[in-house]
Amino acid sequence: DGTQQSQQLILAHNVFLLKHPDVSDIEKVRLSDEVLNSVQSNDMTSYYETLVTDKVLELDQSLLESMRAKNEEEIKKLDEKIADAEENLGESEVREAHLAKSLYYIRIGEKGKALEQLKVTESKTVAVGQKMDLVFYTFQIGLFYMDFDLISKSIDKAKNLFEGGGDWERKNRLKVYEGLYCMSTRNFKKAANLFLDSISTFTTYELFPYDTFIFYTVLTSIISLDRVSLKQKVADAPEILTVIGKIPHLSEFLNSLYDCQYKSFFLAFAGLTEQIKLDRYLHPHFRFYMREVRTVVYSQFLESYKSVTIEAMAKAFGVTVEFIDMELSRFIAAGKLHCKIDKVAGVLETNRPDAKNALYQATIKQGDFLLNRIQKLSRVIDL
């Protein structure tokens, strides 16, 4: 009905949770029933075989044969409809018949056949909007199988189509799809910008509910935006304020960072880690995201001081001195924090880089590189 999440993506998320080691056995029993019901109701024969091979579900031979028979019968009917449309009806009816077959292949989880059939449908399609809808179907196949190569090609294709025209509604939908792709491939800064652009025009309920969209927007923004932008675009955004209270710990996570309530921030962060860990798109980047958030919050704290005692910082964050010492030493060694630890005095001394000086050094370095290239070129070409 346009406001419901795609059944295929719900199934993919449930399968992800079934394979996750942190999900309880009782929960896995419930998920297993849900996955089996979803596979059975959509007659997903080949996907069922994959799940059996991966030991996610147990093999039921009679169910497998029953689904296979239903698939063959339905495809036969669809082929008859296509043949009838080609013989007796117009071009739009032929396209609709081919589209119905594409959607059936998507429904039963036949990736290769679905992509082939979508290409056939595209060859029968003239309108840019309808071509874009086919690209969105390809996106959903890519997200179901986490095929980032397919998603990347679909984004490029969609952008090329929009150069020839296209409505705003589909352009806004594309931003959310691209944002999800960027977030899933660890490009959090671009993802945050695309999500923030789509907050007031969100219509891609087939991907996830609006609450989940706000959850992703806040998480990506916190590690991508500066403090002023975070306040203007996220903390004070009316669309976010109406939803953020429904998501556990998210409001405390955002506001305590801006208000410099570091103890509250760490408590909220601990509450959010489970949600991030059990999210299909964020799970592969869990450790990276944890590090980035801590870099942001430590940098913000240290920005206020020329020097500060380790004890004072540990007290502000509600952790031990040993923990802060170990944490900061890792981040300093990785070049993420600009400070040094005086262990004897128990003090942290900040040494922020001079941006103008860094730019001057970079310009000189690039100039030297360019001169060397010109000299090498002048040896080959007689000036």
ChimeraX attribute file (.defattr): number of C-alpha atoms within 10 A of each C-alpha:
attribute: neighborCount
match mode: 1-to-1
recipient: residues
	/A:1	6
	/A:2	9
	/A:3	13
	/A:4	12
	/A:5	15
	/A:6	16
	/A:7	14
	/A:8	23
	/A:9	18
	/A:10	18
	/A:11	19
	/A:12	18
	/A:13	18
	/A:14	19
	/A:15	20
	/A:16	15
	/A:17	20
	/A:18	22
	/A:19	13
	/A:20	15
	/A:21	9
	/A:22	11
	/A:23	12
	/A:24	11
	/A:25	11
	/A:26	8
	/A:27	11
	/A:28	18
	/A:29	11
	/A:30	12
	/A:31	18
	/A:32	18
	/A:33	12
	/A:34	16
	/A:35	22
	/A:36	18
	/A:37	13
	/A:38	16
	/A:39	22
	/A:40	17
	/A:41	12
	/A:42	19
	/A:43	23
	/A:44	22
	/A:45	22
	/A:46	17
	/A:47	15
	/A:48	25
	/A:49	16
	/A:50	12
	/A:51	17
	/A:52	14
	/A:53	12
	/A:54	11
	/A:55	11
	/A:56	18
	/A:57	18
	/A:58	14
	/A:59	14
	/A:60	11
	/A:61	9
	/A:62	9
	/A:63	14
	/A:64	17
	/A:65	12
	/A:66	13
	/A:67	22
	/A:68	16
	/A:69	13
	/A:70	14
	/A:71	19
	/A:72	11
	/A:73	11
	/A:74	14
	/A:75	14
	/A:76	12
	/A:77	13
	/A:78	19
	/A:79	14
	/A:80	13
	/A:81	19
	/A:82	21
	/A:83	15
	/A:84	14
	/A:85	19
	/A:86	15
	/A:87	10
	/A:88	9
	/A:89	12
	/A:90	10
	/A:91	12
	/A:92	13
	/A:93	16
	/A:94	22
	/A:95	21
	/A:96	17
	/A:97	21
	/A:98	25
	/A:99	24
	/A:100	18
	/A:101	24
	/A:102	24
	/A:103	16
	/A:104	20
	/A:105	22
	/A:106	25
	/A:107	19
	/A:108	22
	/A:109	23
	/A:110	17
	/A:111	19
	/A:112	11
	/A:113	14
	/A:114	23
	/A:115	18
	/A:116	13
	/A:117	21
	/A:118	24
	/A:119	18
	/A:120	15
	/A:121	21
	/A:122	20
	/A:123	11
	/A:124	17
	/A:125	19
	/A:126	11
	/A:127	11
	/A:128	16
	/A:129	17
	/A:130	13
	/A:131	20
	/A:132	23
	/A:133	14
	/A:134	23
	/A:135	23
	/A:136	20
	/A:137	18
	/A:138	23
	/A:139	24
	/A:140	21
	/A:141	24
	/A:142	19
	/A:143	22
	/A:144	19
	/A:145	14
	/A:146	17
	/A:147	13
	/A:148	16
	/A:149	9
	/A:150	15
	/A:151	22
	/A:152	16
	/A:153	13
	/A:154	22
	/A:155	20
	/A:156	11
	/A:157	14
	/A:158	22
	/A:159	15
	/A:160	11
	/A:161	16
	/A:162	16
	/A:163	8
	/A:164	8
	/A:165	12
	/A:166	18
	/A:167	11
	/A:168	11
	/A:169	13
	/A:170	17
	/A:171	15
	/A:172	20
	/A:173	18
	/A:174	22
	/A:175	21
	/A:176	24
	/A:177	23
	/A:178	21
	/A:179	27
	/A:180	26
	/A:181	24
	/A:182	19
	/A:183	22
	/A:184	20
	/A:185	15
	/A:186	18
	/A:187	15
	/A:188	24
	/A:189	17
	/A:190	19
	/A:191	27
	/A:192	25
	/A:193	18
	/A:194	21
	/A:195	26
	/A:196	24
	/A:197	16
	/A:198	21
	/A:199	19
	/A:200	13
	/A:201	13
	/A:202	17
	/A:203	19
	/A:204	23
	/A:205	17
	/A:206	17
	/A:207	22
	/A:208	16
	/A:209	15
	/A:210	17
	/A:211	16
	/A:212	15
	/A:213	21
	/A:214	22
	/A:215	19
	/A:216	21
	/A:217	25
	/A:218	25
	/A:219	19
	/A:220	25
	/A:221	23
	/A:222	24
	/A:223	21
	/A:224	21
	/A:225	17
	/A:226	12
	/A:227	13
	/A:228	11
	/A:229	13
	/A:230	20
	/A:231	15
	/A:232	10
	/A:233	17
	/A:234	22
	/A:235	18
	/A:236	11
	/A:237	15
	/A:238	13
	/A:239	12
	/A:240	23
	/A:241	14
	/A:242	10
	/A:243	15
	/A:244	21
	/A:245	13
	/A:246	11
	/A:247	13
	/A:248	14
	/A:249	18
	/A:250	21
	/A:251	21
	/A:252	20
	/A:253	24
	/A:254	22
	/A:255	17
	/A:256	18
	/A:257	21
	/A:258	19
	/A:259	11
	/A:260	15
	/A:261	15
	/A:262	22
	/A:263	17
	/A:264	20
	/A:265	25
	/A:266	20
	/A:267	16
	/A:268	19
	/A:269	19
	/A:270	13
	/A:271	15
	/A:272	17
	/A:273	15
	/A:274	13
	/A:275	14
	/A:276	20
	/A:277	17
	/A:278	19
	/A:279	15
	/A:280	18
	/A:281	20
	/A:282	20
	/A:283	18
	/A:284	16
	/A:285	15
	/A:286	16
	/A:287	12
	/A:288	12
	/A:289	20
	/A:290	14
	/A:291	14
	/A:292	15
	/A:293	17
	/A:294	17
	/A:295	18
	/A:296	19
	/A:297	20
	/A:298	20
	/A:299	16
	/A:300	16
	/A:301	16
	/A:302	20
	/A:303	14
	/A:304	10
	/A:305	11
	/A:306	12
	/A:307	16
	/A:308	17
	/A:309	16
	/A:310	23
	/A:311	17
	/A:312	13
	/A:313	21
	/A:314	18
	/A:315	14
	/A:316	15
	/A:317	20
	/A:318	15
	/A:319	14
	/A:320	13
	/A:321	17
	/A:322	11
	/A:323	10
	/A:324	18
	/A:325	18
	/A:326	10
	/A:327	15
	/A:328	21
	/A:329	15
	/A:330	13
	/A:331	17
	/A:332	15
	/A:333	11
	/A:334	9
	/A:335	10
	/A:336	16
	/A:337	20
	/A:338	16
	/A:339	21
	/A:340	16
	/A:341	19
	/A:342	12
	/A:343	11
	/A:344	6
	/A:345	9
	/A:346	14
	/A:347	17
	/A:348	22
	/A:349	17
	/A:350	19
	/A:351	14
	/A:352	12
	/A:353	10
	/A:354	8
	/A:355	9
	/A:356	9
	/A:357	10
	/A:358	10
	/A:359	11
	/A:360	11
	/A:361	12
	/A:362	12
	/A:363	12
	/A:364	11
	/A:365	11
	/A:366	12
	/A:367	12
	/A:368	12
	/A:369	11
	/A:370	12
	/A:371	11
	/A:372	12
	/A:373	11
	/A:374	11
	/A:375	11
	/A:376	11
	/A:377	12
	/A:378	11
	/A:379	9
	/A:380	8
	/A:381	8
	/A:382	6
	/A:383	6
